Amino acid sequence: MSFQNLNQLLLLDLSRNKLQFLEPDAFFGLKQLKKLILQNNTLIYHKAFPLEVLKPLKSLIHLNIKFEYDYIFESFPDDVISFVTSLQEIEIDMPYPYPFGPGFKKLTKLRKLQAGFCSIMALGDYVFQYMKYLEYIDLSTCRITYYRSTFSNRKPLHYLELGNPTFYENFVEALVKDLETTSIKTLIMTNLFYNISTFPTVIFRSLNNTNIREISMKSNRLRKAIGNAVADSLPSTLETLDLSNNEIKEIKFGMSRLFFLNMRNNSLGDYLVNHSYTTSSNMQLKGIDLSQNSIFELKYALFNGHKKLQRINLSKNFLQELSLDLSDQSNLMELDLSNNFIKRFSDKTINYIKEILKKSDLKINLLNNTFECSCLTYSTLTWISENIHHFLHSENYKCQNDDGTIIALNNIKERVNHLTKACASHTILIICIMVGLVTVCFVTVIGLVYRYRWKLRYIYYMTRSKYSRNEHLESDVMHSYDAFISYSDHEKDFILKECIPHLEEEGNFRLCIHQRDFVPGEEIAANITNAVHESRKIICIITRSFLDSYYCMFEFNMARMESIYSRGGQNILLLVFYDQILPKELPLVMLEIIKQDSYIEYPNDEQGNIVFWAKMKEAITANVNT
């Protein structure tokens, strides 16, 4: 094989050719070659590469000689590699324990190293001792079980990638402490941690004094990622944090400067119903991926303070309705809700998105959701129809009728027009039913209030009396009066000249007379209720004037309520008919009392009066327990 006539060749790819050895002049004439790929052959390092085989490659920048042999026991000959002093990038297999000899010291331009087959199990300071200028190291294929000072004081280093489940927590701490002395910007630790389920917050604390820009810890077995203090906040320079493909159920860090957060394929569904993933109130976040997190519902204010957010990915979850406060997301460009169970949007969310559409060309992906085709979702479907150019893959949207049939929404405007007609009749029916229900409820309430008007009044005034006097309404209270006399002002002379002399002066009864005993400044209704409650008996002087008087009838009805609700049905009401009144002139409630209990008629003659006043005194003292 000879390439001597291809002196302008820049890239040569000989991968996957089952090459077993190279001729000494195999690359003669390729002085302009920049990139040589020899991976996936069977070139055993110490047998297949003659001493000066790489010497003609004066311009070589990138050399790929990885994945040559599964069982590697010897490192690449350093005297062979020492001729390629222009080399900047190398992809190479790394045998245990010394993969790089002194010849690599001559590669002063070498900046990037990527491991192929790797049997290195321990990382010590000797591994890269001849490669002082490396900026990029990818050891993702190495199963490292031990670490000590490998990257300490390697100032040029800005990219480090590790993998395979081999690291214990103490090695993580040692590693990141060494990285404090580097220029690290990107740290990738994929499928690395062994027996670590809680996020090692020492990573953030140690890297807080570096210029770290990206941390990826995807595909580990982390279950909890919560900081304990301000010191556990993300480094202020960190822009991207990737914790995807873990088992995280809880996460909360201060992340005010972060640009992108990837939490894809975790288990945050239950946590995000009531919690946020950050303690920061104002965020610089531009993108967040919460797809595949078994999310049924999200905290309404989850994205509050995310004023620079441009991309939200909530795909492949179990959302049935989107109800989110998006009032801060005026810069939102992408909202991925595909592969959920969304049936509708809340009216608030629709209004938030309408405001966003005024400022941003937002694109929403609702693919593989099945909406409801019903009057309940009419507003959602109408809104989608009116803004169809903002919805990705809208020609593949579907909806489900009330009978369970699935309908394609490739012509969503036609479906909206159908719902407009169907829901119009429903709306009229619903309005009629609602008006009918409101009317029935109103009439029922009015009827109940009217029926129990005296009870309600009694309870109201008794309650007021209770709190104003700090008394308890009990059935066995001591009464201040023997009797309360209820009368019309037309019978004032009868009270003053007859009742008071016979009952108070002769009978030693204490009477409550409204003109004399009511408390000045108190409401009349309150005075009446208190007088009824504080009297053993209530004597009503029934006349036509009494029946026509609002307050006389109020006193009568309050006495009835007192008898029923405070005296346990005890008869405390005594009716005295001062006028001759026909039954048809009396209220029904008064007729009922007359039928159940006796009453007294005033005789208005001298002999009859003697008997009358004797019966009055007897009635006042009857059934007295207090």
C-alpha positions in Angstrom: 0.0 0.0 0.0 1.4 3.4 -0.9 -0.1 7.0 -0.7 2.9 8.8 -2.1 0.9 10.4 -4.9 -1.7 11.7 -2.5 0.4 14.4 -0.9 -2.7 16.7 -0.6 -4.8 14.2 1.3 -6.2 15.6 4.6 -8.2 12.7 6.0 -7.5 9.0 5.8 -10.1 6.5 7.3 -8.9 2.9 7.4 -11.2 1.8 10.2 -12.9 -1.7 10.4 -10.6 -3.3 7.8 -9.2 -6.1 9.9 -5.6 -4.7 9.5 -3.1 -6.7 11.6 0.1 -4.8 10.8 1.5 -1.7 9.0 4.4 -1.5 6.5 7.2 0.9 7.6 6.5 3.2 4.6 2.7 2.8 4.8 2.1 6.5 5.2 4.9 7.8 3.0 4.0 10.9 1.1 1.1 12.0 3.4 2.9 15.0 4.7 -0.4 17.1 4.6 -2.6 14.6 6.3 -4.5 16.1 9.2 -6.6 13.2 10.4 -5.8 9.4 10.5 -8.4 6.9 11.6 -7.3 3.3 12.3 -9.9 2.2 14.9 -11.6 -1.2 15.1 -8.8 -3.2 13.4 -6.6 -5.8 15.1 -3.4 -3.7 15.2 -1.6 -5.0 18.3 0.4 -2.0 19.4 3.8 -3.5 20.1 3.7 -5.6 16.9 1.8 -3.7 14.3 3.6 -0.3 14.4 7.1 -0.1 13.0 9.4 2.5 14.6 9.1 5.2 12.0 5.7 4.3 10.5 4.2 7.6 11.7 7.3 9.8 10.9 6.0 11.0 7.5 2.9 12.5 9.1 4.4 15.9 9.7 1.0 17.7 9.8 -1.1 15.2 11.6 -3.4 16.7 14.2 -5.8 13.9 15.0 -4.9 10.2 15.4 -7.5 7.5 16.2 -6.0 4.1 17.1 -8.6 2.9 19.6 -10.6 -0.4 19.9 -7.7 -2.4 18.3 -7.7 -5.4 20.6 -10.0 -6.5 23.4 -7.2 -7.8 25.6 -4.6 -5.0 25.8 -1.6 -5.7 27.9 1.0 -3.3 26.5 0.8 0.5 25.9 1.3 2.2 22.6 5.1 2.4 21.8 6.1 5.8 23.0 9.1 5.9 20.6 6.7 5.4 17.7 4.4 8.2 18.9 7.2 10.6 19.6 7.6 11.4 15.9 4.2 12.9 15.6 5.0 16.2 17.4 2.2 18.1 15.6 -0.5 15.9 17.2 -3.3 17.7 19.1 -5.9 15.0 19.5 -5.6 11.3 20.2 -8.1 8.4 20.6 -6.2 5.5 22.0 -6.6 2.3 24.1 -5.3 2.5 27.6 -3.8 -0.7 29.3 -3.2 -1.0 33.0 -1.2 0.3 34.8 1.0 2.6 32.7 -0.7 3.5 29.4 1.6 6.4 28.4 5.4 6.2 28.3 8.1 9.0 28.2 7.7 9.4 24.4 4.4 11.2 24.9 6.3 14.0 26.6 7.4 15.2 23.2 3.8 15.8 22.2 3.7 19.3 23.5 0.7 20.2 21.4 -1.5 17.4 22.5 -4.6 18.8 24.1 -7.3 16.1 23.7 -7.3 12.5 24.8 -10.2 10.0 24.4 -9.9 6.4 25.7 -11.0 3.4 23.7 -10.5 0.0 25.3 -9.5 0.7 28.8 -8.2 -1.6 31.6 -7.1 1.2 33.9 -8.7 0.6 37.3 -6.7 3.1 39.4 -6.1 6.7 38.6 -2.9 8.1 40.2 -0.7 11.1 39.4 1.5 8.8 37.3 -1.1 8.1 34.6 -0.8 11.4 32.7 2.6 12.4 34.0 4.0 12.8 30.5 1.0 14.7 29.1 1.1 18.0 30.9 -0.9 20.1 28.5 -4.1 18.0 28.2 -7.3 20.2 28.1 -9.8 17.5 27.3 -9.8 14.0 28.8 -12.5 11.4 28.1 -12.2 8.3 30.3 -15.8 7.2 30.0 -14.8 3.6 29.0 -12.6 3.1 32.0 -13.8 1.2 35.1 -12.0 3.2 37.7 -12.2 1.9 41.3 -9.5 4.1 42.8 -8.5 7.7 42.6 -5.6 9.7 43.9 -4.4 13.2 42.9 -4.6 12.4 39.1 -5.9 15.9 38.1 -4.4 18.0 40.8 -2.7 21.2 39.6 -3.5 20.4 35.9 -4.3 24.0 35.1 -5.0 23.6 31.4 -7.7 20.9 32.0 -11.2 22.2 31.1 -13.1 19.0 30.1 -13.3 15.8 32.0 -15.6 12.8 31.3 -15.8 9.7 33.4 -18.2 6.7 33.3 -19.0 3.1 34.4 -20.4 2.4 37.8 -17.2 2.3 39.9 -16.9 5.4 42.0 -17.5 5.5 45.7 -18.4 8.8 47.5 -15.0 9.4 49.0 -13.4 9.3 45.6 -15.9 11.8 44.3 -14.9 14.2 47.0 -11.2 13.7 46.3 -11.8 14.2 42.6 -13.7 17.5 42.8 -11.3 18.9 45.3 -8.5 18.3 42.8 -10.6 20.0 40.1 -10.5 23.2 42.1 -6.9 23.6 40.9 -7.8 23.2 37.2 -9.6 25.3 34.6 -12.5 22.9 34.5 -15.6 24.0 32.5 -17.3 20.7 31.7 -17.6 17.7 34.0 -19.4 14.6 32.7 -20.0 11.7 35.1 -22.3 9.3 33.3 -23.2 5.9 34.8 -20.4 6.4 37.3 -21.5 6.2 40.9 -21.5 2.9 42.8 -23.8 2.6 45.7 -24.5 6.4 45.9 -28.2 7.3 45.9 -28.1 10.9 47.3 -26.5 13.6 45.2 -23.0 14.4 46.5 -23.4 18.1 47.2 -19.6 18.3 47.7 -19.5 18.6 43.9 -21.1 22.0 44.0 -19.2 23.2 47.1 -15.8 22.3 45.6 -16.5 23.7 42.2 -18.0 26.9 43.4 -14.5 28.6 43.0 -14.0 27.3 39.5 -15.3 28.4 36.1 -17.4 25.3 35.7 -20.1 25.8 32.9 -21.6 22.3 32.6 -22.2 19.4 34.9 -23.7 16.1 33.6 -24.5 13.3 36.0 -27.0 11.4 33.8 -27.7 7.7 34.0 -26.7 7.2 37.5 -28.9 5.8 40.3 -29.5 9.0 42.2 -32.8 9.2 44.1 -32.5 12.5 46.0 -30.8 15.8 45.2 -31.5 18.4 47.9 -29.0 20.9 49.2 -28.8 21.5 53.0 -27.5 25.1 53.0 -26.7 28.1 50.8 -23.3 26.6 50.3 -25.0 23.8 48.4 -26.3 26.1 45.8 -25.1 25.6 42.2 -21.8 27.3 41.3 -22.5 30.8 40.1 -20.8 30.1 36.7 -22.8 26.9 36.0 -25.0 27.2 32.9 -26.1 23.5 32.3 -27.0 20.8 34.7 -28.0 17.4 33.3 -29.5 14.9 35.8 -31.5 12.9 33.3 -32.1 9.2 33.4 -31.8 8.8 37.2 -34.4 7.9 39.8 -34.6 11.3 41.5 -37.8 11.8 43.5 -36.8 15.0 45.2 -34.7 17.9 44.1 -34.1 21.4 45.4 -31.1 23.7 44.9 -30.4 27.4 44.6 -29.9 27.8 40.9 -30.4 31.5 40.1 -27.7 31.6 37.4 -28.5 28.3 35.6 -29.5 28.4 31.9 -30.6 24.8 31.3 -31.8 22.1 33.6 -32.4 18.5 32.2 -34.4 16.3 34.5 -35.7 13.9 31.8 -36.6 10.4 32.9 -36.7 10.7 36.6 -39.5 10.2 39.2 -40.5 13.8 40.2 -44.3 13.4 39.6 -45.4 13.3 43.2 -42.8 15.9 44.4 -43.7 18.6 41.8 -47.4 18.7 42.8 -46.6 20.8 45.9 -42.9 21.6 45.6 -40.4 23.5 43.3 -37.0 22.2 42.2 -35.3 25.5 43.3 -35.0 27.8 46.3 -34.3 30.7 44.0 -37.1 33.3 43.4 -35.5 34.9 40.3 -34.2 32.6 37.7 -32.0 33.0 34.6 -33.2 29.6 33.3 -33.8 29.4 29.5 -34.7 25.8 29.2 -36.1 23.0 31.3 -36.8 19.3 30.5 -39.2 17.5 32.8 -40.3 14.9 30.4 -40.8 11.2 31.5 -41.3 12.1 35.2 -44.7 10.4 35.8 -46.2 13.9 36.3 -50.0 13.9 36.8 -50.2 17.5 38.1 -47.8 20.4 38.6 -47.6 23.0 41.3 -49.6 26.0 39.8 -46.8 28.5 40.5 -43.9 26.2 39.5 -42.5 28.6 36.9 -43.0 31.8 38.8 -39.9 34.0 38.6 -38.7 32.2 35.4 -38.9 35.4 33.3 -36.2 34.3 30.7 -37.6 30.8 30.1 -37.8 29.9 26.4 -38.3 26.1 26.3 -40.4 23.9 28.5 -40.5 20.1 27.9 -43.3 18.3 29.7 -43.7 15.5 27.2 -44.3 11.8 28.0 -46.0 12.4 31.3 -49.6 11.8 32.6 -51.0 15.4 32.5 -54.7 15.5 31.9 -55.2 19.2 32.2 -52.7 22.0 31.9 -53.2 24.4 34.8 -50.1 26.5 35.2 -49.3 30.1 36.0 -47.4 31.2 32.9 -47.7 34.9 33.6 -43.8 35.3 33.8 -43.1 33.4 30.6 -43.3 36.3 28.0 -40.2 34.9 26.3 -41.4 31.4 25.9 -40.7 29.9 22.5 -41.4 26.2 22.8 -43.8 24.3 25.0 -43.7 20.5 24.5 -46.8 18.7 25.9 -46.7 15.8 23.5 -47.5 12.2 24.7 -49.7 13.2 27.7 -53.4 12.7 28.4 -54.4 16.3 28.1 -58.1 16.8 27.4 -58.3 20.6 28.0 -56.6 23.8 29.1 -57.8 25.8 32.0 -59.2 29.2 31.1 -56.5 30.9 33.1 -53.7 29.0 31.3 -55.3 29.9 27.9 -55.3 33.6 28.9 -51.6 33.4 30.0 -50.7 31.8 26.6 -52.7 34.5 24.8 -50.5 37.1 26.4 -47.3 35.2 25.5 -48.5 35.0 21.9 -48.6 38.8 21.7 -44.9 39.0 22.3 -43.5 35.6 21.2 -43.9 33.2 18.3 -44.6 30.4 20.7 -44.8 26.8 19.3 -46.8 24.3 21.3 -46.6 20.5 20.7 -49.7 18.6 21.6 -49.1 15.5 19.5 -50.5 12.2 20.9 -52.9 13.8 23.3 -56.6 13.0 22.9 -58.9 16.0 23.6 -62.5 15.9 24.7 -64.9 16.8 21.9 -67.6 18.2 24.1 -69.1 21.5 25.2 -66.8 21.4 28.3 -63.7 21.7 26.0 -65.3 24.0 23.4 -63.2 27.0 24.5 -60.0 25.0 24.3 -60.7 23.7 20.8 -61.9 27.1 19.6 -58.7 28.7 20.9 -56.5 26.0 19.2 -58.4 26.5 16.0 -57.9 30.3 16.1 -54.2 29.9 16.7 -53.5 26.8 14.7 -50.2 28.0 13.3 -48.7 28.0 16.8 -49.4 24.3 17.3 -46.9 21.8 15.9 -48.2 18.6 14.1 -51.7 19.9 14.4 -52.8 17.8 11.4 -52.4 14.7 13.6 -54.4 15.9 16.6 -57.3 13.8 17.8 -60.4 14.2 20.1 -62.9 11.8 21.7 -66.6 12.2 21.6 -68.9 11.6 24.5 -69.7 8.1 23.2 -65.9 7.2 23.2 -65.3 7.4 19.4 -62.0 9.0 18.4 -62.1 11.7 15.7 -59.1 13.1 13.8 -58.8 16.8 14.1 -57.1 17.3 10.7 -59.9 19.8 10.0 -60.3 21.3 13.5 -62.4 24.3 12.3 -65.1 22.0 11.0 -65.2 20.2 14.4 -65.4 23.6 16.2 -68.3 24.7 14.0 -70.1 21.4 14.8 -69.6 22.0 18.5 -70.8 25.6 18.2 -74.2 24.4 16.9 -74.4 21.5 19.4 -73.4 23.6 22.4 -75.8 26.5 21.6 -78.9 24.3 22.3 -77.1 22.9 25.4 -76.4 26.4 26.6 -80.0 27.5 26.4 -81.1 24.3 28.2 -78.5 24.9 30.9 -79.5 28.5 31.3 -83.2 27.5 31.7 -82.3 24.8 34.2 -80.1 27.1 36.2 -82.8 29.9 36.2 -85.3 27.3 37.3 -83.0 26.0 40.1 -82.2 29.5 41.3 -85.9 30.3 41.4 -86.8 27.2 43.3 -84.0 27.8 45.8 -85.0 31.4 46.2 -88.7 30.6 46.7 -87.7 27.8 49.2 -85.5 30.1 51.2 -88.0 32.8 51.3 -90.7 30.3 52.4 -88.5 28.9 55.1 -87.5 32.4 56.3 -91.2 33.4 56.4 -92.3 30.2 58.2 -89.6 30.5 60.9 -89.5 34.3 61.0 -90.4 34.5 64.6 -87.9 31.8 65.6 -85.2 33.5 63.6 -86.0 36.8 65.2 -86.0 35.2 68.7 -82.7 33.5 68.2 -81.2 36.7 66.8 -82.2 38.9 69.7 -81.5 36.3 72.3 -78.0 35.8 70.9 -77.4 39.6 71.0 -78.6 39.7 74.6 -76.4 36.8 75.5 -73.2 38.5 74.2 -74.1 42.0 75.4 -74.8 40.8 78.9 -72.4 37.9 79.0 -75.2 35.6 80.1 -75.9 32.0 79.2 -79.3 31.1 77.8 -80.4 28.4 80.1 -83.9 27.1 81.0 -83.4 27.4 84.8 -82.2 31.0 85.1 -83.5 33.2 88.0 -86.2 35.5 86.6 -86.1 39.2 87.4 -89.9 39.7 87.0 -92.9 37.7 88.0 -94.8 38.8 84.9 -94.3 40.9 81.8 -97.5 42.9 80.9 -97.9 43.2 77.1 -100.5 45.8 76.2 -101.5 48.6 73.8 -101.1 52.2 74.8 -104.8 52.5 74.5 -105.1 50.4 77.7 -102.5 52.3 79.6 -105.0 53.5 82.2 -106.1 49.9 82.8 -102.5 49.0 83.6 -101.8 51.9 85.8 -105.1 52.0 87.7 -105.9 48.3 87.8 -103.0 45.9 87.1 -100.3 47.6 89.2 -102.5 48.2 92.3 -104.0 44.7 92.3 -100.9 42.7 91.3 -97.9 44.7 92.6 -99.3 46.5 95.6 -101.8 43.8 96.8 -100.2 40.7 95.3 -96.5 41.6 95.9 -95.7 40.6 92.3 -93.0 42.4 90.4 -94.3 43.4 87.0 -92.3 44.5 83.9 -94.1 47.5 82.3 -92.6 48.7 79.1 -93.2 52.4 79.8 -91.5 52.0 83.2 -89.0 49.2 83.0 -87.5 49.2 79.5 -83.9 50.3 79.4 -83.5 53.7 77.7 -81.3 53.7 74.6 -81.8 50.0 74.0 -83.6 48.9 70.8 -87.3 48.2 71.4 -87.0 44.7 70.0 -84.0 43.9 72.3 -85.9 45.4 75.3 -88.9 43.2 74.5 -86.8 40.0 74.1 -85.0 40.7 77.4 -88.3 41.4 79.2 -89.8 38.2 77.9 -86.8 36.1 78.8 -86.5 37.6 82.4 -90.2 37.2 83.3 -91.8 34.0 84.7 -95.1 34.8 82.9 -96.1 37.0 79.9 -99.6 38.5 80.2 -101.1 39.8 77.0 -104.0 42.2 77.3 -105.9 41.4 74.1 -107.7 44.2 72.5 -108.3 45.2 68.9 -105.6 47.9 69.4 -103.3 45.1 70.6 -103.9 43.0 67.4 -103.3 46.1 65.2 -100.0 47.0 67.0 -96.8 45.7 65.5 -94.9 45.7 68.8 -97.7 44.1 70.7 -97.8 41.2 68.3 -94.0 41.1 68.4 -94.2 40.7 72.2 -96.8 37.9 71.8 -94.7 36.0 69.3 -91.5 36.4 71.3 -93.4 34.9 74.2 -94.4 32.0 72.1 -90.8 31.4 71.0 -89.6 31.7 74.6 -92.1 29.0 75.7 -91.1 26.6 72.9 -87.3 27.0 72.8 -86.2 28.2 76.2 -88.8 26.9 78.6 -89.2 23.4 77.2 -92.8 23.9 76.1 -93.9 25.2 79.5 -97.0 27.4 79.3 -95.8 30.9 80.2 -98.3 32.8 78.1 -101.5 34.2 79.7 -104.1 35.8 77.4 -106.5 38.3 78.9 -109.3 39.4 76.6 -110.1 43.0 77.6 -112.4 43.5 74.6 -115.1 41.2 73.2 -113.4 39.9 70.0 -114.8 37.4 67.6 -112.7 34.3 66.8 -112.5 35.3 63.1 -110.7 38.5 64.1 -107.9 36.6 65.8 -104.7 35.4 64.2 -104.5 31.6 63.6 -101.5 31.1 66.1 -103.5 32.9 68.8 -106.6 30.7 68.1 -104.3 27.6 68.4 -103.1 28.7 71.9 -106.7 29.4 73.0 -107.8 25.9 71.9 -104.8 24.3 73.8 -104.7 26.5 76.9 -107.3 28.5 79.0 -107.6 32.2 78.8 -109.3 34.9 81.0 -111.9 37.5 80.0 -112.0 40.7 81.8 -115.6 41.0 83.3 -115.6 44.8 83.9 -118.0 44.6 86.9 -117.3 44.9 90.6 -118.2 41.3 91.6 -116.6 39.8 88.6 -113.4 41.8 89.1 -112.8 40.2 92.5 -112.8 36.7 90.9 -110.8 38.0 87.9 -107.9 39.3 90.0 -107.8 36.2 92.2 -107.5 34.1 89.0 -104.7 36.4 87.7 -102.7 35.9 90.9 -103.2 32.2 90.8 -102.1 32.0 87.1 -99.0 34.0 87.8 -97.9 31.6 90.5 -98.9 28.4 88.7 -96.1 26.0 87.6 -93.4 28.2 89.2 -90.1 26.3 89.6 -87.8 29.2 90.2 
